[in-house]
Structure formats: C-alpha cells, structure tokens
Amino acid sequence: MKAFSPVMLFFLLVTQSASAQVADLNGAWTVDASACAAVFTDANNRLAFKPDADLHAGGLIVQGKRITGTMQKCTVKSLHDDGTNMRVTASCSDGVAYSDMTFDVKVTGENKITLSSKEPVPVEMQYSRCTM
C-alpha cells in the first residue's frame, strides 16, 4: 500500500455524515494556513493548485465527493459515521495506478480537521481551510 498522501487525507474531509457537512468541507485545505496564497489560486472562479504548491505545504481541494491533491485524485466510495469520527473509503489514483484507501476524519474546530490512518503506517495530519 502507498504512503499516506494529502489527497487521501482530504478525501476524508469531503465525506462528512450529512450532506450539509459535506458542503461545508468543499474548498481548499492545507496543513499550513499561512501558506494558502502560495498553494492555491482561484483563476476564473475555479480552485486550482499553483505550480509550486508542494514546495509550500501542499494541500487538498474538495469538490463534492472528489478530492484532488497535487499528485493524486480520489473519489469517495463509502463512509461510516460513528458519531465522533468518520471512516471513509475512497478510490484514489496517482495517474499510474488505482488503490482503495480508508481514513478517519475528525472535525477539531471551525475550519479545522484531523485526518488519520492506521495503515500501512499510523499517520495523523491536521488541516485548515483556506479562504479564497
């Protein structure tokens, strides 16, 4: 299994338990809120990554059930809400291969989430929403 990527993490954000929550997760997310302007652009009313986004913390763009990172794209396949956390399974592609990934998402504050995975190696990352 591949290493945990930002796209996989953001995938979790998109799949909150209620459709209103899903809409609330749409947008641009990064691990370093101060780097938003260096990571994302809003050209022609469409969110996109700047060419050197990975050099400035990288991030994720969530649009419905689609999650895009600088190196990977995911589509949510299923989700389970246990009341505290969301368990999400997504189909992800890096342009060469597809794989299914499972993650946990926890809303930790306003415009803040924590994404985590136990496999293949335990990983936990915090993301902040960028205002665009």
C-alpha positions in Angstrom: 0.0 0.0 0.0 1.3 3.5 -0.8 2.2 6.2 1.8 -0.5 8.5 3.1 -0.9 11.5 0.8 -2.6 14.8 1.2 -5.3 13.9 -1.4 -6.1 10.8 0.6 -6.4 12.9 3.7 -8.6 15.5 2.1 -10.8 12.7 0.8 -11.9 12.2 4.4 -13.0 15.8 4.6 -15.4 15.5 1.8 -17.3 12.6 3.3 -18.9 14.0 6.4 -22.1 12.3 7.7 -24.7 14.8 6.5 -24.9 16.5 3.1 -24.8 19.9 4.7 -21.5 18.9 6.4 -20.2 17.7 3.0 -20.9 21.1 1.5 -19.1 22.7 4.5 -15.9 20.8 3.6 -15.8 22.0 0.0 -12.9 24.2 -0.8 -9.2 24.5 -0.3 -7.4 22.9 2.7 -3.7 22.9 3.7 -1.5 21.9 6.6 -0.1 25.4 6.9 -2.8 28.1 6.9 -0.2 30.8 6.3 0.7 29.2 3.0 -2.7 29.4 1.4 -1.8 32.1 -1.1 1.3 30.2 -2.2 -0.6 26.9 -2.6 -3.9 27.8 -4.2 -5.2 30.0 -6.9 -8.8 31.0 -7.8 -8.5 31.6 -11.5 -11.7 32.1 -13.4 -13.7 31.2 -10.2 -12.1 27.7 -10.2 -9.9 26.5 -7.4 -6.5 25.1 -8.6 -3.0 24.5 -7.3 -0.2 26.9 -8.1 2.7 25.3 -10.0 4.9 25.0 -6.9 2.2 24.1 -4.4 4.2 21.2 -3.0 7.0 23.5 -2.0 4.7 25.5 0.2 2.9 22.8 2.3 0.7 21.4 -0.4 -3.0 20.7 0.3 -6.3 19.4 -0.9 -9.2 20.7 -3.0 -12.6 19.2 -2.1 -15.5 19.4 -4.5 -18.3 17.2 -3.5 -17.1 13.6 -3.5 -14.0 14.4 -5.4 -10.8 15.2 -3.7 -7.7 16.5 -5.5 -4.2 16.8 -4.3 -1.1 17.9 -6.2 -0.2 14.3 -7.0 -3.4 12.3 -6.6 -7.2 12.3 -7.2 -9.8 10.4 -5.1 -13.5 9.6 -5.3 -15.4 8.7 -2.1 -16.8 5.2 -2.3 -18.3 4.8 1.2 -18.4 6.4 4.6 -19.4 5.4 8.1 -20.2 7.9 10.9 -19.8 6.6 14.4 -20.8 9.9 16.0 -17.3 11.1 16.8 -15.3 10.2 13.7 -16.0 9.4 10.1 -14.5 6.3 8.5 -14.1 6.9 4.7 -13.1 4.6 1.9 -12.1 6.2 -1.4 -10.7 5.1 -4.7 -7.5 7.1 -5.4 -5.3 7.4 -8.5 -1.9 8.9 -8.9 -2.1 8.8 -12.7 -0.5 5.3 -12.9 -2.4 3.1 -10.5 -5.7 3.0 -8.6 -6.0 1.9 -4.9 -8.7 2.0 -2.3 -7.8 3.9 0.9 -9.5 4.0 4.3 -9.2 7.0 6.6 -10.7 8.6 9.7 -11.8 12.3 9.7 -12.4 14.3 12.8 -13.6 17.9 12.9 -11.4 19.6 15.5 -12.6 23.1 15.3 -14.1 25.7 13.0 -12.4 25.2 9.6 -10.0 22.6 11.1 -9.9 18.8 10.7 -7.6 16.0 11.6 -7.2 13.1 9.1 -5.7 9.9 10.2 -4.9 6.4 9.0 -3.6 3.3 10.8 -2.3 1.5 7.8 0.2 1.0 6.4 1.9 3.2 9.0 0.0 5.3 11.6 -0.3 8.9 10.3 -2.2 11.9 11.6 -2.4 15.3 9.9 -4.2 18.5 10.8 -5.7 20.7 8.0 -7.0 24.2 7.9 -9.5 25.6 5.4 -8.1 28.4 3.2 -10.4 31.4 2.5 -10.3 32.0 -1.2 
